[in-house]
Amino acid sequence: MGTPKTVKTGLALIAALLLLIGVLYLRKPKPVTETHQHSATMKFPPTSTWTFAVSGDSRNCGDLVVPTIAADVSTHAPQFYWHLGDFRFIALVDEDMQCGPTHEHQRPAYEKHEWKDMQELLAYEEREWRKVQERLAYEKHAWEDFTQYQARAFDSYNVPVFLGIGNHEMILHHDHEDFIRAFKDWLNPDTQRLEIGKMNTYYHWMIGGVDFINLDNAGTALKEKNLSFSDGQLKWFQDQLARDARNADVKTVVVGMHAALPDSISRGHSMNESEEGTASGKTAYQALWDWQAQTHKHVYVLASHSHYYMEDIFNTAEWKGKGEVLPGWIVGTAGAHRNPLPGGTAGWKNAKDARTNVYGYLLGTVNPDGQSDGAIKFEFHEVKPDAVPSGVAARFHPGFVAWCFQKNTDCADSDQHCEKPAQVQYDYPAGIAALHCR
């Protein structure tokens, strides 16, 4: 048997060796499997109950409405807020930017041109250089304004934000790279880089057994009413659904986008606006229906673009005739100039709920009322003038707060089921001139 000193030295060497082995093990890269990626993003067991919030279209009065939504949302302790696009008007200066403390001055209306190709667009920009530069300057300021007063409104409540892209984000833009550069921090960048090695305007994130998929049908400045999905995006989407089908942890898919998928009650202002949008949108819809039928998991579809609230938007002859009605909502209620509801025999009366002249958000509760299969209960939460936080209201004249809630509409402000505009077309310059700003 060795001396005490020898034994002590031997034990010290063994301890050091074990410590070295432990450090090397911890530093050894772990193989990343598909299941590990999905499980790593799940903050809750798939059976727990939790909430999230969604709305879109915050141009015009969003600097007033979105912080109000943020304050109200925070009372439900949501895991995130999801904005479905159209942050700022861009074509004209938003009323809240006209009336806010920085007082952005009115600029000439954006003139829409049907450019045949990029050469024609470049020739137009050369002829109109000064106007284009001015509008680009406003557009940059507008996105900064959105970031400061809307996206960051959730920071003080510790509510993460995910951003979708709308067609107004593409005014004056030929591609989506500017959007990615400006808003990459709100596009789930870590997961995007891990899974595909680059940033896209379409992406997904996972929480507690639910895969949230944000799609991009914003179109481009060259083809503003295209509102379609690219072939590459459709393949990515279908591949993601296939991964979710194989993943036993995933119980639910929630798909959100700016313009509603084709043949909804809101078809006049949706992906039906173009042949490309109709075709690619129907492909996406059919993929969702087939996925639900094959996996027996849950599917929910969310959109904005139309400036009103509506539930059960796919309760239409086209989808009912095929027996393929997916649960769907439109929630374009975050501050944009509010639209009449679609009327007629195929109109809003076929929905479970439909309202205009409202601001608010959709609250989703996962596994509600003791359920554990990934079902989600959606409820619309309206925000009213008395809910505007005092610090937000103080940025504006009291008359402007009243204007946003009463006059930012095509309808009489008391008519929540308005089908026809109160006037043929809203006169934006005249309307802005009549604002009670200061």
Solvent accessible surface area in square Angstrom, and as a share of the most:
residue,aa,sasa,rsa
1,M,238,1.06
2,G,42,0.41
3,T,79,0.46
4,P,114,0.71
5,K,164,0.69
6,T,82,0.48
7,V,65,0.37
8,K,145,0.62
9,T,73,0.42
10,G,28,0.27
11,L,112,0.56
12,A,60,0.47
13,L,121,0.60
14,I,99,0.50
15,A,58,0.45
16,A,59,0.45
17,L,105,0.52
18,L,115,0.57
19,L,127,0.63
20,L,98,0.49
21,I,94,0.48
22,G,31,0.30
23,V,63,0.36
24,L,104,0.52
25,Y,132,0.50
26,L,138,0.68
27,R,187,0.68
28,K,129,0.55
29,P,116,0.73
30,K,109,0.46
31,P,114,0.72
32,V,80,0.46
33,T,77,0.45
34,E,68,0.30
35,T,81,0.47
36,H,101,0.45
37,Q,43,0.19
38,H,5,0.02
39,S,47,0.30
40,A,72,0.56
41,T,47,0.28
42,M,33,0.15
43,K,135,0.57
44,F,50,0.21
45,P,87,0.55
46,P,40,0.25
47,T,74,0.43
48,S,31,0.20
49,T,81,0.47
50,W,13,0.04
51,T,20,0.12
52,F,0,0.00
53,A,0,0.00
54,V,0,0.00
55,S,0,0.00
56,G,0,0.00
57,D,0,0.00
58,S,0,0.00
59,R,21,0.08
60,N,0,0.00
61,C,0,0.00
62,G,0,0.00
63,D,1,0.00
64,L,0,0.00
65,V,0,0.00
66,V,1,0.00
67,P,15,0.10
68,T,0,0.00
69,I,0,0.00
70,A,0,0.00
71,A,24,0.18
72,D,45,0.23
73,V,0,0.00
74,S,32,0.20
75,T,105,0.61
76,H,58,0.26
77,A,76,0.59
78,P,10,0.06
79,Q,43,0.19
80,F,0,0.00
81,Y,2,0.01
82,W,0,0.00
83,H,2,0.01
84,L,0,0.00
85,G,0,0.00
86,D,2,0.01
87,F,0,0.00
88,R,0,0.00
89,F,17,0.07
90,I,7,0.04
91,A,14,0.11
92,L,18,0.09
93,V,2,0.01
94,D,0,0.00
95,E,1,0.00
96,D,1,0.00
97,M,3,0.01
98,Q,14,0.06
99,C,2,0.01
100,G,2,0.02
101,P,76,0.48
102,T,85,0.49
103,H,63,0.28
104,E,15,0.07
105,H,130,0.58
106,Q,87,0.39
107,R,59,0.22
108,P,75,0.47
109,A,54,0.42
110,Y,24,0.09
111,E,79,0.36
112,K,134,0.57
113,H,69,0.31
114,E,147,0.66
115,W,21,0.07
116,K,177,0.75
117,D,74,0.38
118,M,73,0.32
119,Q,133,0.59
120,E,70,0.32
121,L,3,0.02
122,L,84,0.42
123,A,43,0.34
124,Y,11,0.04
125,E,47,0.21
126,E,139,0.62
127,R,163,0.60
128,E,48,0.22
129,W,148,0.52
130,R,195,0.71
131,K,87,0.37
132,V,7,0.04
133,Q,75,0.33
134,E,70,0.31
135,R,13,0.05
136,L,62,0.31
137,A,58,0.45
138,Y,5,0.02
139,E,10,0.04
140,K,126,0.54
141,H,56,0.25
142,A,0,0.00
143,W,19,0.07
144,E,88,0.40
145,D,8,0.04
146,F,1,0.01
147,T,31,0.18
148,Q,113,0.50
149,Y,42,0.16
150,Q,1,0.00
151,A,2,0.02
152,R,117,0.43
153,A,20,0.16
154,F,1,0.00
155,D,70,0.36
156,S,96,0.62
157,Y,83,0.31
158,N,135,0.69
159,V,8,0.05
160,P,65,0.41
161,V,14,0.08
162,F,26,0.11
163,L,1,0.01
164,G,2,0.02
165,I,2,0.01
166,G,0,0.00
167,N,33,0.17
168,H,23,0.10
169,E,1,0.01
170,M,4,0.02
171,I,21,0.11
172,L,25,0.12
173,H,13,0.06
174,H,65,0.29
175,D,74,0.38
176,H,39,0.17
177,E,88,0.40
178,D,50,0.26
179,F,3,0.01
180,I,17,0.09
181,R,154,0.56
182,A,46,0.36
183,F,1,0.00
184,K,84,0.36
185,D,97,0.50
186,W,27,0.10
187,L,0,0.00
188,N,27,0.14
189,P,24,0.15
190,D,110,0.57
191,T,21,0.12
192,Q,7,0.03
193,R,119,0.43
194,L,109,0.54
195,E,59,0.26
196,I,73,0.37
197,G,58,0.56
198,K,118,0.50
199,M,27,0.12
200,N,20,0.10
201,T,8,0.04
202,Y,38,0.14
203,Y,3,0.01
204,H,6,0.03
205,W,11,0.04
206,M,6,0.03
207,I,10,0.05
208,G,1,0.01
209,G,1,0.01
210,V,1,0.00
211,D,0,0.00
212,F,0,0.00
213,I,0,0.00
214,N,0,0.00
215,L,3,0.01
216,D,8,0.04
217,N,0,0.00
218,A,1,0.01
219,G,9,0.08
220,T,42,0.24
221,A,9,0.07
222,L,42,0.21
223,K,112,0.48
224,E,58,0.26
225,K,122,0.52
226,N,27,0.14
227,L,3,0.01
228,S,23,0.15
229,F,7,0.03
230,S,63,0.41
231,D,125,0.65
232,G,46,0.44
233,Q,6,0.03
234,L,21,0.10
235,K,129,0.55
236,W,29,0.10
237,F,1,0.00
238,Q,75,0.33
239,D,53,0.27
240,Q,0,0.00
241,L,7,0.03
242,A,43,0.33
243,R,61,0.22
244,D,0,0.00
245,A,42,0.33
246,R,157,0.57
247,N,13,0.06
248,A,94,0.73
249,D,46,0.24
250,V,0,0.00
251,K,55,0.23
252,T,0,0.00
253,V,0,0.00
254,V,0,0.00
255,V,0,0.00
256,G,0,0.00
257,M,2,0.01
258,H,1,0.00
259,A,0,0.00
260,A,2,0.01
261,L,0,0.00
262,P,0,0.00
263,D,13,0.07
264,S,0,0.00
265,I,5,0.03
266,S,4,0.02
267,R,68,0.25
268,G,69,0.66
269,H,75,0.33
270,S,0,0.00
271,M,0,0.00
272,N,43,0.22
273,E,53,0.24
274,S,20,0.13
275,E,152,0.68
276,E,74,0.33
277,G,0,0.00
278,T,31,0.18
279,A,64,0.49
280,S,13,0.08
281,G,0,0.00
282,K,83,0.35
283,T,56,0.33
284,A,1,0.01
285,Y,0,0.00
286,Q,53,0.24
287,A,19,0.15
288,L,0,0.00
289,W,53,0.19
290,D,54,0.28
291,W,13,0.05
292,Q,42,0.19
293,A,53,0.41
294,Q,139,0.62
295,T,32,0.19
296,H,160,0.72
297,K,37,0.15
298,H,48,0.22
299,V,2,0.01
300,Y,20,0.08
301,V,1,0.00
302,L,0,0.00
303,A,1,0.01
304,S,1,0.00
305,H,5,0.02
306,S,2,0.01
307,H,9,0.04
308,Y,9,0.03
309,Y,4,0.01
310,M,0,0.00
311,E,38,0.17
312,D,22,0.11
313,I,1,0.00
314,F,0,0.00
315,N,37,0.19
316,T,8,0.04
317,A,85,0.66
318,E,69,0.31
319,W,9,0.03
320,K,115,0.49
321,G,69,0.67
322,K,117,0.50
323,G,50,0.48
324,E,21,0.09
325,V,49,0.28
326,L,1,0.00
327,P,46,0.29
328,G,0,0.00
329,W,17,0.06
330,I,0,0.00
331,V,0,0.00
332,G,0,0.00
333,T,1,0.00
334,A,0,0.00
335,G,0,0.00
336,A,1,0.01
337,H,6,0.02
338,R,4,0.01
339,N,35,0.18
340,P,26,0.16
341,L,2,0.01
342,P,37,0.23
343,G,34,0.32
344,G,62,0.60
345,T,141,0.82
346,A,54,0.42
347,G,1,0.01
348,W,38,0.13
349,K,150,0.63
350,N,54,0.28
351,A,17,0.13
352,K,152,0.64
353,D,43,0.22
354,A,3,0.02
355,R,56,0.21
356,T,0,0.00
357,N,13,0.07
358,V,2,0.01
359,Y,2,0.01
360,G,0,0.00
361,Y,0,0.00
362,L,0,0.00
363,L,8,0.04
364,G,0,0.00
365,T,20,0.11
366,V,1,0.00
367,N,0,0.00
368,P,5,0.03
369,D,121,0.63
370,G,78,0.75
371,Q,78,0.35
372,S,56,0.36
373,D,73,0.38
374,G,2,0.02
375,A,14,0.11
376,I,13,0.07
377,K,79,0.33
378,F,19,0.08
379,E,75,0.34
380,F,26,0.11
381,H,44,0.19
382,E,56,0.25
383,V,3,0.02
384,K,111,0.47
385,P,67,0.42
386,D,135,0.70
387,A,41,0.32
388,V,16,0.09
389,P,35,0.22
390,S,96,0.62
391,G,54,0.52
392,V,22,0.13
393,A,32,0.25
394,A,85,0.66
395,R,58,0.21
396,F,11,0.05
397,H,72,0.32
398,P,104,0.65
399,G,17,0.17
400,F,0,0.00
401,V,18,0.10
402,A,41,0.32
403,W,18,0.06
404,C,0,0.00
405,F,25,0.10
406,Q,85,0.38
407,K,114,0.48
408,N,0,0.00
409,T,12,0.07
410,D,20,0.11
411,C,7,0.04
412,A,62,0.48
413,D,69,0.36
414,S,100,0.64
415,D,56,0.29
416,Q,63,0.28
417,H,84,0.38
418,C,7,0.04
419,E,69,0.31
420,K,162,0.68
421,P,62,0.39
422,A,76,0.59
423,Q,85,0.38
424,V,151,0.87
425,Q,149,0.66
426,Y,26,0.10
427,D,79,0.41
428,Y,40,0.15
429,P,62,0.39
430,A,52,0.41
431,G,13,0.13
432,I,11,0.06
433,A,85,0.66
434,A,67,0.52
435,L,17,0.08
436,H,113,0.50
437,C,23,0.14
438,R,164,0.60
